Amino acid sequence: MTAIPAPEAPPSVQQLWLPFCFPSMNELLAARGRQWEERGHHRNGYAESKRQLQAIVAGRASRLRKICLPYTLRYEFHRPDRRGDPSGIRAGAEKIILDAIARPRKGVKGWPAAGIVHCDGFHCHRGDDCTFIFCGDPLYRGEEGVFLTIEEAAL
């Protein structure tokens, strides 16, 4: 007698609304030029901006369930207008969001994170998709931000 395999459970889907626009990668890199000393520690604008935004995203993402399987991400950017280049906008937001939902790093050079996913390496992160919606379009009535969908991928 052969065993009948159990039906596979549908993949888990979780969603998160982040009600603000992220800086583009160009803006993040330009912030690196702003440097200062504070209590004997060297600081720069890139690290400070990234740390502040990651703390906000991690706080909002902390209500989500942890994902043990590989995952895919879907970004829906709600932008105020068509200024900027899509790849730079996506890269800046993606860097901050992925670091904020992965496991936190401890220590002096650590960062705040929600620990929803194991990491953003190839063995966990199986890909992503991105769309842009413009708030300035006459038919759009929403607000600016990023709608993030995290879906467990099939093994």
C-alpha positions as semicolon CSV with decimal commas, in nm:
position;residue;x (nm);y (nm);z (nm)
1;M;0,000;0,000;0,000
2;T;0,146;0,337;-0,104
3;A;0,103;0,650;0,100
4;I;-0,089;0,937;-0,052
5;P;0,118;1,255;-0,025
6;A;-0,039;1,531;0,179
7;P;-0,154;1,832;-0,025
8;E;0,095;2,116;-0,015
9;A;-0,008;2,414;0,190
10;P;-0,044;2,735;-0,007
11;P;0,246;2,974;0,044
12;S;0,206;3,233;0,314
13;V;0,156;3,592;0,199
14;Q;0,210;3,892;0,426
15;Q;0,171;4,257;0,340
16;L;0,305;4,579;0,489
17;W;0,227;4,945;0,410
18;L;0,512;5,192;0,461
19;P;0,357;5,542;0,435
20;F;0,661;5,742;0,319
21;C;0,893;5,770;0,021
22;F;1,242;5,627;0,061
23;P;1,548;5,815;-0,062
24;S;1,693;5,691;-0,388
25;M;2,029;5,514;-0,388
26;N;2,187;5,830;-0,532
27;E;2,053;6,034;-0,240
28;L;2,179;5,778;0,011
29;L;2,526;5,776;-0,144
30;A;2,536;6,156;-0,158
31;A;2,460;6,162;0,216
32;R;2,782;5,971;0,273
33;G;2,968;6,297;0,207
34;R;2,817;6,459;0,518
35;Q;3,054;6,351;0,795
36;W;3,105;6,462;1,154
37;E;3,252;6,358;1,489
38;E;3,021;6,281;1,777
39;R;3,149;6,170;2,119
40;G;3,466;6,032;1,964
41;H;3,283;5,836;1,693
42;H;3,302;5,911;1,322
43;R;2,950;5,952;1,172
44;N;2,820;5,998;0,819
45;G;2,483;6,092;0,673
46;Y;2,440;5,762;0,486
47;A;2,468;5,549;0,799
48;E;2,248;5,779;1,007
49;S;1,973;5,805;0,741
50;K;1,977;5,431;0,682
51;R;1,968;5,351;1,055
52;Q;1,672;5,585;1,119
53;L;1,468;5,450;0,827
54;Q;1,550;5,089;0,915
55;A;1,427;5,145;1,270
56;I;1,092;5,273;1,138
57;V;1,052;4,983;0,891
58;A;1,159;4,726;1,154
59;G;0,904;4,866;1,399
60;R;0,623;4,834;1,146
61;A;0,739;4,490;1,028
62;S;0,767;4,349;1,379
63;R;0,396;4,259;1,374
64;L;0,452;4,018;1,082
65;R;0,502;3,644;1,129
66;K;0,855;3,504;1,089
67;I;0,924;3,325;0,759
68;C;1,141;3,012;0,766
69;L;1,118;2,927;0,396
70;P;1,278;3,112;0,105
71;Y;1,076;3,418;0,008
72;T;1,000;3,656;-0,276
73;L;0,919;4,025;-0,245
74;R;0,684;4,248;-0,441
75;Y;0,724;4,625;-0,414
76;E;0,452;4,867;-0,518
77;F;0,591;5,219;-0,506
78;H;0,335;5,500;-0,472
79;R;0,535;5,806;-0,580
80;P;0,430;6,173;-0,587
81;D;0,559;6,226;-0,943
82;R;0,774;6,076;-1,218
83;R;1,099;6,248;-1,116
84;G;1,404;6,031;-1,049
85;D;1,516;5,709;-1,208
86;P;1,322;5,392;-1,124
87;S;1,632;5,178;-1,063
88;G;1,775;5,428;-0,812
89;I;1,445;5,463;-0,628
90;R;1,406;5,087;-0,609
91;A;1,768;5,026;-0,502
92;G;1,753;5,275;-0,214
93;A;1,426;5,140;-0,077
94;E;1,523;4,777;-0,131
95;K;1,851;4,818;0,060
96;I;1,677;4,968;0,362
97;I;1,376;4,732;0,359
98;L;1,579;4,410;0,320
99;D;1,816;4,507;0,601
100;A;1,518;4,601;0,821
101;I;1,327;4,273;0,780
102;A;1,632;4,043;0,815
103;R;1,794;3,936;1,142
104;P;1,947;4,227;1,337
105;R;2,320;4,264;1,371
106;K;2,450;4,310;1,724
107;G;2,737;4,525;1,845
108;V;2,862;4,877;1,788
109;K;2,818;4,856;1,410
110;G;2,486;4,673;1,440
111;W;2,151;4,788;1,301
112;P;1,787;4,762;1,405
113;A;1,589;4,488;1,232
114;A;1,266;4,292;1,274
115;G;1,405;3,941;1,213
116;I;1,111;3,840;0,990
117;V;1,338;3,660;0,742
118;H;1,670;3,483;0,799
119;C;1,873;3,703;0,565
120;D;1,882;3,863;0,220
121;G;2,126;3,611;0,069
122;F;2,060;3,400;-0,242
123;H;1,960;3,093;-0,038
124;C;1,672;3,289;0,126
125;H;1,577;3,572;-0,112
126;R;1,445;3,414;-0,432
127;G;1,364;3,731;-0,626
128;D;1,139;4,031;-0,638
129;D;0,904;4,233;-0,853
130;C;0,843;4,605;-0,866
131;T;0,572;4,839;-0,996
132;F;0,530;5,215;-0,977
133;I;0,205;5,404;-0,923
134;F;0,210;5,783;-0,947
135;C;0,002;5,989;-0,705
136;G;0,002;6,281;-0,949
137;D;-0,202;6,087;-1,206
138;P;-0,557;6,223;-1,227
139;L;-0,720;5,886;-1,150
140;Y;-0,511;5,809;-0,839
141;R;-0,656;5,903;-0,500
142;G;-0,413;5,736;-0,255
143;E;-0,111;5,850;-0,058
144;E;0,266;5,819;-0,106
145;G;0,451;5,513;0,022
146;V;0,556;5,157;-0,048
147;F;0,326;4,855;-0,034
148;L;0,541;4,548;0,037
149;T;0,425;4,190;-0,015
150;I;0,635;3,906;0,127
151;E;0,551;3,561;-0,005
152;E;0,699;3,229;0,094
153;A;0,847;3,064;-0,216
154;A;0,815;2,699;-0,302
155;L;1,124;2,495;-0,223
